[in-house]
Amino acid sequence: MAISALGSCWGLYSEANFRRKADFYAKHQNQTIDRKIVISPMVDDRARPVAKV
């Protein structure tokens, strides 16, 4: 299962929040998330290494 997020600007806080929401969804829906997809025209350079994990 893939989960996605759409945002106008993506930073470190956004990445951590998205990861936490994905984990919450997986736990409560009893699903395994294979991929996390972020769609954004602007990504903070500091968030790129965190997003690649």
C-alpha positions in Angstrom: 0.0 0.0 0.0 1.2 3.5 -0.8 0.3 6.6 1.1 0.7 10.1 -0.2 0.8 13.7 1.0 0.3 16.9 -0.9 1.7 20.2 0.3 2.9 23.6 -0.9 6.1 23.6 1.0 7.8 20.5 2.6 10.2 20.8 5.5 11.6 18.7 8.4 8.5 19.1 10.5 6.2 18.1 7.6 8.2 15.0 7.0 8.1 13.9 10.7 4.4 14.7 10.9 3.7 12.7 7.7 5.7 9.7 9.0 3.8 9.8 12.3 0.4 9.9 10.5 1.4 7.0 8.2 2.4 4.9 11.1 -0.9 5.7 12.9 -2.9 4.8 9.8 -1.0 1.5 9.3 -1.6 0.6 13.0 -5.3 1.4 13.0 -6.1 -0.1 9.6 -3.9 -3.1 10.1 -2.1 -2.4 6.8 1.5 -2.4 5.7 2.7 0.7 4.0 5.2 -0.1 1.3 5.8 3.5 0.0 5.3 7.0 1.1 4.9 9.6 -1.6 5.2 13.4 -1.1 4.1 15.8 -3.8 5.3 19.4 -3.4 6.7 22.1 -5.6 9.1 23.2 -2.9 11.2 21.0 -0.6 13.5 22.3 2.1 17.1 21.1 1.5 17.3 19.9 5.1 14.3 17.6 4.6 15.7 15.7 1.6 18.1 13.4 3.6 15.3 12.6 6.0 12.9 11.8 3.2 15.2 9.3 1.6 15.2 7.0 4.6 
